[in-house]
Amino acid sequence: MPVDVLTETVIARPRDEVAAYAADPDNAPEWYENITSVRWRTEPPLGLGSKLDFVANFMGRTLSYTYAVVEYGPGRMVMRTEQGPFPMETTYTWDAVDATHTRMTLRNRGEPSGIAKVAAPMMAAAMRRANTKDLARLKRLLEAGGQG
């Protein structure tokens, strides 16, 4: 059973500002509750082909995975795992609602295998809860002007 989780929020900041902050891997541990570290495999800045190692705590386990940026543009970024517990694709989109508000979506899609396949429905529910919290944290950070 595939996992496909889509969450979204509207942030009271301009699109370019939200995208610049959210797409910067160095900011991920600040707004993603489960991500404990990010290490660049390729030289910054972020762009098509960039590779990053993430370490996350999820459902009681420490997960290490490598993401490659496969699409990168002003309103969208897509990363896919090259190494990790199971194939996963993460998509960010940023759409201007107006000059000062941005709708950000976060989508995680993957195909668990082995024992993880049995836990796919639980994983999807846990992912949805985590993503909802993460977007709420991102919204609070950016609307409070706490970004770097």
N, C-alpha and C positions, 0 to 999 in steps of 0.2 A: 504494500500500500504506500503510495507516494505521500510525502508531507508537502503541503502547499499552504503557507500562512501569509496573509496579507493584512497589514495594519497601517493606519494612517492617522495624521493629526494636522491641524492648522496651527502654524507658528506665526506670531505677530512680528515678523522680520522679513526683509526683502529676500527674494529667491536666491540671489547670488551669495548673500551672507550665510543663509542656511546651508546651501550646497557646499560652500567653501569649508565651513566648520564640520559638517556631518561627513563629508567625503575624506577629510584628513584623518588617516589612520592613527596618527599620534594622539588624536582626541578621543578615539574609541573607548579606552578604559575609563574616561571621565563620564561618558554618557551611557555606555553599555554596562549594566550591572554585572553581567557574567564574564566579561572580557577582562582578564587580569594583565595581559601584556600583548604588545604588538612589536614585531621586529621586522625591519625592512630587509628583504633579500636582494632587492634592486635599489639603486640610488634614487632618492627623492629628486624631483617632485613626483607626485602621483600622476600616472597617465596610463594609456593603453599599454598592456604588457607588464605593468608593475607587479611585483610579487611580494607577498607579506606573510609572515608567520604569526598566527594568533594562538594564544592560550586562553581557554575559557573554562569556567566551572559551570556545568549544566547537568541537572538531574543527578546531583551527587557525584559526578565524575569530572575529572580534569581531562579536557580534550585539547589536543594540539592539531592544528591544521594549517595548510598553506593555501592561500587564495591568490589567484591571478586575476588582474583586471582585464576583462574581455570586451568591455564597452565603456567609454568614458566621454561625456559631453556635458554641455551646460545644464541640461535638465534631467540627466540620467547617468547612473553608473551601475555596471553589472560585474560582479566578481564570482568566480567559480573555484571550487576547491580543486587543487592538484594532488594534495595529499591530505588524508584525514580519515576519521572513522567511517564516513560514508559520503558519497557525492552530494554536494550542496551548491546551490546557486543563490546569491543574495543580490537583490535589485533595489536600488534607491531611486526614487523619482522626486523631482522638485518642480511643482507647478505654481506659478504666480497666481494667487487669487485676486490680488490687486497690487499696488506698488509697495505695500507694507506687510502683506500677509502671504505665506507660502504653505501650500498643501504638500506635505512630505509623506510618501508611502515607503514602506519597508516590506519587502516580500522575500520569504525564504522558501525555496523549493528543493526537495531532495528525495532520494530513493534509498531509504535504509535497507541494509541487507543483513543476513544472518539473524542473530537474536534481536538486533535493533528493529528488524521488520515487524516483529510481534508487538513491540512497544511504540510503533508509529503513531497510533491515535493519542497515546499519552504524551509522546514527544511533541506532536502538533499542538496539543492543549498547553503544554508547558512553554513552548515557543511563543504562542500567542500571548500568554500572560507576560512573559519576559519582554517581548517586543512592545507591548502596550506600555509597560513600565518604562522601558528605555526611551520611547518616543516622548512620554510625559516628562522624563528627566531632561531630555534634549530641549523640549519646549521651555521648561523652567530655566535652564541655563541660558539659552539664547534670549529669552524675553527679559531676563534679569540683567542682561549685558555681561554675563560671566564668561563669555568666550574669549580666547586668547587674543 
